[in-house]
Amino acid sequence: MKFADILKTLPEFAGDRLVLSDADGTEVAAIANAPGTAGSFRVYAHLAQRYGAINAEAAAEGLAIFAEHTEDASAHPGKHPNIDRLIAVLATGSPLDARIV
Protein backbone atom coordinates (compact mmCIF):
# COMPACT_ATOMS: atom_id res chain seq x y z
CA MET A 1 0.00 0.00 0.00
CA LYS A 2 1.28 3.49 -0.82
CA PHE A 3 1.77 6.30 1.69
CA ALA A 4 -1.13 8.36 0.33
CA ASP A 5 -3.50 5.42 0.79
CA ILE A 6 -2.27 4.64 4.30
CA LEU A 7 -2.49 8.31 5.29
CA LYS A 8 -6.21 8.32 4.48
CA THR A 9 -6.74 5.65 7.16
CA LEU A 10 -5.20 7.74 9.96
CA PRO A 11 -7.26 10.09 12.11
CA GLU A 12 -6.99 13.83 11.62
CA PHE A 13 -5.59 16.02 14.38
CA ALA A 14 -6.12 19.69 15.15
CA GLY A 15 -3.20 21.96 15.97
CA ASP A 16 -0.65 24.21 14.30
CA ARG A 17 2.41 22.03 14.82
CA LEU A 18 3.81 19.03 16.61
CA VAL A 19 6.84 19.67 18.81
CA LEU A 20 9.40 16.92 19.41
CA SER A 21 11.64 17.01 22.48
CA ASP A 22 14.48 14.79 23.66
CA ALA A 23 14.80 13.15 27.09
CA ASP A 24 16.18 16.40 28.56
CA GLY A 25 13.12 18.32 27.36
CA THR A 26 15.05 20.16 24.67
CA GLU A 27 13.01 20.85 21.54
CA VAL A 28 14.70 19.04 18.67
CA ALA A 29 12.16 19.59 15.89
CA ALA A 30 8.72 20.87 15.01
CA ILE A 31 6.44 19.64 12.25
CA ALA A 32 3.92 22.15 10.95
CA ASN A 33 0.36 21.16 10.17
CA ALA A 34 0.65 22.93 6.82
CA PRO A 35 0.96 22.07 3.13
CA GLY A 36 4.15 20.11 2.54
CA THR A 37 4.35 18.70 6.07
CA ALA A 38 0.71 17.96 6.96
CA GLY A 39 1.21 14.26 6.17
CA SER A 40 4.17 14.00 8.53
CA PHE A 41 2.23 15.97 11.16
CA ARG A 42 -0.61 13.46 10.90
CA VAL A 43 1.70 10.42 11.07
CA TYR A 44 3.62 11.72 14.08
CA ALA A 45 0.42 12.79 15.87
CA HIS A 46 -1.02 9.30 15.30
CA LEU A 47 2.15 7.66 16.62
CA ALA A 48 2.28 9.94 19.67
CA GLN A 49 -1.35 9.22 20.49
CA ARG A 50 -0.92 5.47 20.06
CA TYR A 51 2.45 5.04 21.84
CA GLY A 52 2.62 8.07 24.14
CA ALA A 53 5.95 9.08 22.57
CA ILE A 54 8.00 8.46 19.46
CA ASN A 55 9.82 5.36 20.73
CA ALA A 56 11.36 2.48 18.77
CA GLU A 57 8.02 0.72 18.35
CA ALA A 58 6.37 3.92 17.12
CA ALA A 59 9.28 4.61 14.78
CA ALA A 60 8.97 1.14 13.23
CA GLU A 61 5.26 1.70 12.59
CA GLY A 62 5.97 5.18 11.24
CA LEU A 63 8.50 3.83 8.77
CA ALA A 64 5.91 1.31 7.57
CA ILE A 65 3.32 4.10 7.21
CA PHE A 66 5.69 6.23 5.13
CA ALA A 67 5.93 3.19 2.81
CA GLU A 68 7.74 4.04 -0.44
CA HIS A 69 9.15 7.25 1.05
CA THR A 70 11.07 5.23 3.68
CA GLU A 71 13.10 3.47 0.99
CA ASP A 72 13.81 6.81 -0.69
CA ALA A 73 14.87 8.33 2.64
CA SER A 74 17.25 5.44 3.28
CA ALA A 75 18.81 5.89 -0.15
CA HIS A 76 19.02 9.70 0.16
CA PRO A 77 19.72 10.77 3.78
CA GLY A 78 18.59 14.34 4.42
CA LYS A 79 15.91 14.32 1.72
CA HIS A 80 13.14 13.32 4.16
CA PRO A 81 14.10 14.69 7.60
CA ASN A 82 10.93 13.47 9.32
CA ILE A 83 11.63 9.93 8.14
CA ASP A 84 15.34 10.28 8.96
CA ARG A 85 14.30 11.12 12.52
CA LEU A 86 12.30 7.88 12.79
CA ILE A 87 15.24 5.90 11.44
CA ALA A 88 17.45 7.51 14.12
CA VAL A 89 14.98 6.71 16.91
CA LEU A 90 14.85 3.09 15.76
CA ALA A 91 18.66 2.89 15.52
CA THR A 92 19.41 4.54 18.88
CA GLY A 93 16.37 3.58 20.92
CA SER A 94 16.25 7.17 22.22
CA PRO A 95 12.58 8.21 22.30
CA LEU A 96 11.21 11.65 21.58
CA ASP A 97 8.35 13.32 23.41
CA ALA A 98 5.70 14.66 21.04
CA ARG A 99 3.03 17.26 21.74
CA ILE A 100 0.64 19.16 19.53
CA VAL A 101 0.46 22.91 20.01
C-alpha positions as CSV (number, residue, x, y, z in Angstrom):
1,M,0.0,0.0,0.0
2,K,1.3,3.5,-0.8
3,F,1.8,6.3,1.7
4,A,-1.1,8.4,0.3
5,D,-3.5,5.4,0.8
6,I,-2.3,4.6,4.3
7,L,-2.5,8.3,5.3
8,K,-6.2,8.3,4.5
9,T,-6.7,5.6,7.2
10,L,-5.2,7.7,10.0
11,P,-7.3,10.1,12.1
12,E,-7.0,13.8,11.6
13,F,-5.6,16.0,14.4
14,A,-6.1,19.7,15.2
15,G,-3.2,22.0,16.0
16,D,-0.7,24.2,14.3
17,R,2.4,22.0,14.8
18,L,3.8,19.0,16.6
19,V,6.8,19.7,18.8
20,L,9.4,16.9,19.4
21,S,11.6,17.0,22.5
22,D,14.5,14.8,23.7
23,A,14.8,13.1,27.1
24,D,16.2,16.4,28.6
25,G,13.1,18.3,27.4
26,T,15.1,20.2,24.7
27,E,13.0,20.8,21.5
28,V,14.7,19.0,18.7
29,A,12.2,19.6,15.9
30,A,8.7,20.9,15.0
31,I,6.4,19.6,12.3
32,A,3.9,22.1,11.0
33,N,0.4,21.2,10.2
34,A,0.7,22.9,6.8
35,P,1.0,22.1,3.1
36,G,4.1,20.1,2.5
37,T,4.4,18.7,6.1
38,A,0.7,18.0,7.0
39,G,1.2,14.3,6.2
40,S,4.2,14.0,8.5
41,F,2.2,16.0,11.2
42,R,-0.6,13.5,10.9
43,V,1.7,10.4,11.1
44,Y,3.6,11.7,14.1
45,A,0.4,12.8,15.9
46,H,-1.0,9.3,15.3
47,L,2.2,7.7,16.6
48,A,2.3,9.9,19.7
49,Q,-1.4,9.2,20.5
50,R,-0.9,5.5,20.1
51,Y,2.4,5.0,21.8
52,G,2.6,8.1,24.1
53,A,5.9,9.1,22.6
54,I,8.0,8.5,19.5
55,N,9.8,5.4,20.7
56,A,11.4,2.5,18.8
57,E,8.0,0.7,18.3
58,A,6.4,3.9,17.1
59,A,9.3,4.6,14.8
60,A,9.0,1.1,13.2
61,E,5.3,1.7,12.6
62,G,6.0,5.2,11.2
63,L,8.5,3.8,8.8
64,A,5.9,1.3,7.6
65,I,3.3,4.1,7.2
66,F,5.7,6.2,5.1
67,A,5.9,3.2,2.8
68,E,7.7,4.0,-0.4
69,H,9.2,7.2,1.1
70,T,11.1,5.2,3.7
71,E,13.1,3.5,1.0
72,D,13.8,6.8,-0.7
73,A,14.9,8.3,2.6
74,S,17.3,5.4,3.3
75,A,18.8,5.9,-0.2
76,H,19.0,9.7,0.2
77,P,19.7,10.8,3.8
78,G,18.6,14.3,4.4
79,K,15.9,14.3,1.7
80,H,13.1,13.3,4.2
81,P,14.1,14.7,7.6
82,N,10.9,13.5,9.3
83,I,11.6,9.9,8.1
84,D,15.3,10.3,9.0
85,R,14.3,11.1,12.5
86,L,12.3,7.9,12.8
87,I,15.2,5.9,11.4
88,A,17.4,7.5,14.1
89,V,15.0,6.7,16.9
90,L,14.9,3.1,15.8
91,A,18.7,2.9,15.5
92,T,19.4,4.5,18.9
93,G,16.4,3.6,20.9
94,S,16.3,7.2,22.2
95,P,12.6,8.2,22.3
96,L,11.2,11.7,21.6
97,D,8.3,13.3,23.4
98,A,5.7,14.7,21.0
99,R,3.0,17.3,21.7
100,I,0.6,19.2,19.5
101,V,0.5,22.9,20.0
